[in-house]
Amino acid sequence: MKRRLPGLPRVALVTYSTKPRGGVVHTLSLGEALHQLGYPAHVIALGEPDKGFFRPVSIPCDFIPPPPEAPTLVERVEATIAALTAGLRALVPDRFDVLHVQDCLAARAATQLRAEGMPIRVIRTVHHVDDFTTQSLIDCQHRSVVDPDHVLVVSDYWRRRLAADYGVQATVVVNGVDTGRFARPPDFDSQPLRARTGTSGRFLFLSVGGLEPRKGSIHLVEALARIRDQVMPRPMVAVVGEHSFQDHSGYTTAVLARAAELGLKRGEDLLMLGTVPDVAMAEWYWSADAFVFPSVKEGWGLAVLEALTAGLPVITSDIPVFKEYLHADREVCMVRAADSVALADAMATMVADAHLRQRLASEGPIVAARYTWEACARQHLDFYCRLESGDRPQVCLPDPQR
């Protein structure tokens, strides 16, 4: 049985996937930081036990085998919730007091167990709210926000949105970044990777998250096409990422078709890297010339923190979450969201202005250093402690400053 620390409930962090998506990265990084602080963190994930996570993990994990692939998104959602519910029903009793879920699928499973009478509390971290159009999925997402006992969010923007749209009062606990992993080594040589991938001799923009509607991918290819003849040699964009629970294949096809229509060549102007091995992710940050992230919706933008840590000059959209921890023209270039022309202008300026790149590159690590996973974990521990003590003052773990 998992031991209970004085003043702290036994918490399992639950996630719907083992692949490198933002919520999964958050779950693992939080769990490992909690473990380093002396809290016996445990992770439960939907995934193949013999494969594990996309990277090595230093904390105890349980895996719930995923269901067979279903033909539609609605059926995938239903099958995934059913698999999570059955798996948690078998794993949770007498081991955990709280299920801290990171997504709407795990939230629906956890609240189902609570409704069945299992003596657990459910905490939900809402990273962002998806724009579903199918009523059953809209209803599922709604229940996953309003049914948990407590809700956390990673930005004040989403705290306000949940209060306005759902009547839910959420607590903000911001994200972190592994600065030790993503900080660029002074002696790193990018030439082997650039030569191996055919990106030598050209200005290379990196973007992370795949081609998805909320990533603003259509605006990225339109912006790249606008500047291809303005800057010589022609700049290129490398896109990392492809895994998503939702099927964005139609959007991806449309983006690639638009790129071809505009004269961009895949593999030459637009490099689709898919999911790169975790050990190689930092090298891509260190090898690129700039980072571009034109999202139209984010919970926080973990990849932005990673790029800042790596000392990459960064271009983002001006959505509210970025303005909570970034200042336009001081630490990043910030452009109007969903505006291909404004994005193209920023990208052209980034290529042409070496002084700007140097200034932004020096500011980035300073910003990223404010957001550590240890600080994130301590905020969570404080929340767990207050959850157990009913907001009575109580010291759960020693303050590192004492």
Backbone hydrogen bonds, N-H to C=O, Kabsch-Sander energy under -0.5 kcal/mol:
donor,donor_aa,acceptor,acceptor_aa,energy
5,L,3,R,-0.5
8,L,5,L,-2.3
11,V,9,P,-0.7
12,A,98,V,-2.3
13,L,42,H,-2.9
14,V,12,A,-0.5
14,V,100,H,-2.7
15,T,44,I,-2.2
21,R,19,K,-2.5
25,V,21,R,-2.7
26,H,22,G,-2.6
27,T,23,G,-2.1
28,L,24,V,-2.5
29,S,25,V,-2.6
30,L,26,H,-2.6
31,G,27,T,-2.6
32,E,28,L,-2.6
33,A,29,S,-2.1
34,L,30,L,-2.6
35,H,31,G,-2.1
36,Q,32,E,-2.0
37,L,33,A,-1.2
38,G,35,H,-1.5
39,Y,34,L,-2.3
41,A,39,Y,-2.5
42,H,11,V,-0.6
43,V,60,P,-2.1
44,I,13,L,-3.0
45,A,62,D,-2.3
46,L,15,T,-1.4
47,G,45,A,-0.8
47,G,64,I,-1.8
51,K,48,E,-1.4
52,G,48,E,-2.4
54,F,18,T,-1.5
62,D,43,V,-2.2
64,I,45,A,-2.9
76,R,72,T,-2.4
77,V,73,L,-2.7
78,E,74,V,-2.4
79,A,75,E,-2.7
80,T,76,R,-2.5
81,I,77,V,-2.5
82,A,78,E,-2.2
83,A,79,A,-2.3
84,L,80,T,-2.7
85,T,81,I,-2.6
86,A,82,A,-2.3
87,G,83,A,-2.5
88,L,84,L,-2.9
89,R,85,T,-2.2
90,A,86,A,-1.2
91,L,87,G,-1.7
92,V,88,L,-2.7
95,R,92,V,-2.4
96,F,92,V,-1.4
97,D,10,R,-2.7
98,V,10,R,-2.3
99,L,121,R,-2.5
100,H,12,A,-2.9
100,H,98,V,-0.6
101,V,99,L,-0.8
101,V,123,I,-3.0
102,Q,14,V,-1.7
107,A,103,D,-1.8
108,R,104,C,-2.0
109,A,105,L,-1.8
110,A,106,A,-2.7
111,T,107,A,-2.6
112,Q,108,R,-1.4
113,L,109,A,-1.8
114,R,110,A,-2.0
115,A,111,T,-2.1
116,E,112,Q,-1.4
117,G,114,R,-1.4
118,M,113,L,-2.2
120,I,118,M,-2.3
121,R,97,D,-2.0
123,I,99,L,-2.4
123,I,121,R,-0.5
124,R,150,H,-2.4
125,T,101,V,-2.6
126,V,124,R,-0.6
126,V,152,L,-3.0
127,H,125,T,-0.7
130,D,128,H,-0.5
132,F,130,D,-1.2
137,L,134,T,-0.6
138,I,134,T,-2.3
139,D,135,Q,-2.8
140,C,136,S,-1.9
141,Q,137,L,-2.6
142,H,138,I,-2.3
143,R,139,D,-2.5
144,S,140,C,-1.8
145,V,141,Q,-0.9
145,V,142,H,-1.0
146,V,142,H,-2.3
147,D,143,R,-2.3
149,D,122,V,-1.4
150,H,122,V,-1.7
152,L,124,R,-3.2
153,V,171,T,-2.4
154,V,126,V,-0.8
159,R,155,S,-1.2
160,R,156,D,-2.5
161,R,157,Y,-2.3
162,L,158,W,-2.3
163,A,159,R,-1.8
164,A,160,R,-2.4
165,D,161,R,-3.2
166,Y,162,L,-1.9
167,G,162,L,-0.8
167,G,163,A,-0.7
168,V,162,L,-1.8
170,A,168,V,-0.8
171,T,151,V,-2.1
173,V,153,V,-2.8
177,V,371,Y,-1.4
179,T,177,V,-1.3
181,R,178,D,-0.5
182,F,178,D,-2.0
183,A,179,T,-1.9
184,R,309,T,-0.5
188,F,185,P,-1.9
190,S,188,F,-0.6
194,R,190,S,-2.4
195,A,191,Q,-3.0
196,R,192,P,-2.3
197,T,193,L,-1.8
198,G,195,A,-0.8
199,T,194,R,-2.6
200,S,194,R,-0.9
202,R,199,T,-1.1
205,F,203,F,-0.6
205,F,236,M,-2.9
206,L,290,A,-2.5
207,S,238,A,-2.6
209,G,240,V,-3.0
210,G,240,V,-1.9
212,E,210,G,-0.8
215,K,212,E,-0.8
216,G,213,P,-1.5
217,S,212,E,-1.3
219,H,216,G,-0.6
220,L,216,G,-1.3
221,V,217,S,-2.0
222,E,218,I,-1.7
223,A,219,H,-2.3
224,L,220,L,-2.4
225,A,221,V,-2.1
226,R,222,E,-1.6
227,I,223,A,-1.4
228,R,224,L,-0.9
230,Q,227,I,-1.1
231,V,227,I,-1.6
236,M,203,F,-2.5
237,V,269,D,-2.5
238,A,205,F,-2.8
239,V,271,L,-2.9
240,V,207,S,-2.8
240,V,238,A,-0.5
241,G,274,G,-3.5
248,H,246,Q,-0.9
252,T,248,H,-3.0
253,T,249,S,-2.7
254,A,250,G,-1.9
255,V,251,Y,-2.6
256,L,252,T,-2.6
257,A,253,T,-2.2
258,R,254,A,-2.3
259,A,255,V,-2.4
260,A,256,L,-2.2
261,E,257,A,-2.4
262,L,258,R,-1.7
263,G,260,A,-1.4
264,L,259,A,-2.7
266,R,264,L,-0.5
267,G,270,L,-3.4
268,E,265,K,-1.7
269,D,265,K,-3.4
270,L,265,K,-1.9
271,L,237,V,-3.0
271,L,269,D,-0.5
272,M,270,L,-0.7
273,L,239,V,-2.6
273,L,271,L,-0.9
274,G,239,V,-0.7
276,V,274,G,-0.7
278,D,54,F,-0.5
280,A,277,P,-1.7
281,M,277,P,-0.8
281,M,278,D,-1.0
282,A,278,D,-0.6
284,W,280,A,-1.5
285,Y,281,M,-1.6
286,W,282,A,-2.3
287,S,283,E,-1.5
288,A,284,W,-1.6
289,D,204,L,-2.7
290,A,204,L,-1.5
291,F,313,P,-2.8
292,V,206,L,-2.6
293,F,315,I,-2.5
295,S,293,F,-0.8
296,V,214,R,-2.3
297,K,214,R,-1.6
304,V,301,G,-1.0
305,L,301,G,-1.2
306,E,302,L,-2.0
307,A,303,A,-2.5
308,L,304,V,-2.6
309,T,305,L,-2.5
310,A,306,E,-1.9
311,G,308,L,-1.4
312,L,307,A,-2.3
315,I,291,F,-2.5
316,T,333,C,-2.7
317,S,293,F,-1.2
318,D,335,V,-1.3
322,F,319,I,-1.0
323,K,319,I,-1.0
324,E,320,P,-0.7
324,E,321,V,-0.9
325,Y,322,F,-1.1
326,L,322,F,-1.6
328,A,326,L,-0.5
329,D,332,V,-2.7
330,R,327,H,-1.6
331,E,327,H,-2.1
332,V,327,H,-1.2
333,C,314,V,-2.7
334,M,332,V,-0.5
335,V,316,T,-2.5
339,D,336,R,-1.1
340,S,338,A,-0.6
343,L,339,D,-2.2
344,A,340,S,-2.3
345,D,341,V,-2.3
346,A,342,A,-2.1
347,M,343,L,-2.5
348,A,344,A,-2.6
349,T,345,D,-2.3
350,M,346,A,-2.3
351,V,347,M,-2.0
352,A,348,A,-2.1
353,D,349,T,-2.4
354,A,352,A,-0.9
357,R,353,D,-1.9
358,Q,354,A,-2.4
359,R,355,H,-2.4
360,L,356,L,-2.7
361,A,357,R,-2.5
362,S,358,Q,-1.6
363,E,359,R,-1.5
364,G,360,L,-2.1
366,I,363,E,-0.5
367,V,363,E,-1.7
368,A,364,G,-2.5
369,A,365,P,-1.9
370,R,367,V,-1.7
371,Y,368,A,-2.0
372,T,370,R,-0.6
373,W,177,V,-0.6
376,C,372,T,-2.0
377,A,373,W,-2.8
378,R,374,E,-2.4
379,Q,375,A,-1.9
380,H,376,C,-1.9
381,L,377,A,-2.7
382,D,378,R,-2.2
383,F,379,Q,-1.9
384,Y,380,H,-3.1
385,C,381,L,-2.6
386,R,382,D,-2.4
387,L,383,F,-2.1
388,E,384,Y,-1.9
389,S,385,C,-2.4
390,G,386,R,-1.1
391,D,386,R,-1.9
392,R,389,S,-0.7
396,C,394,Q,-0.6
402,R,399,D,-1.8
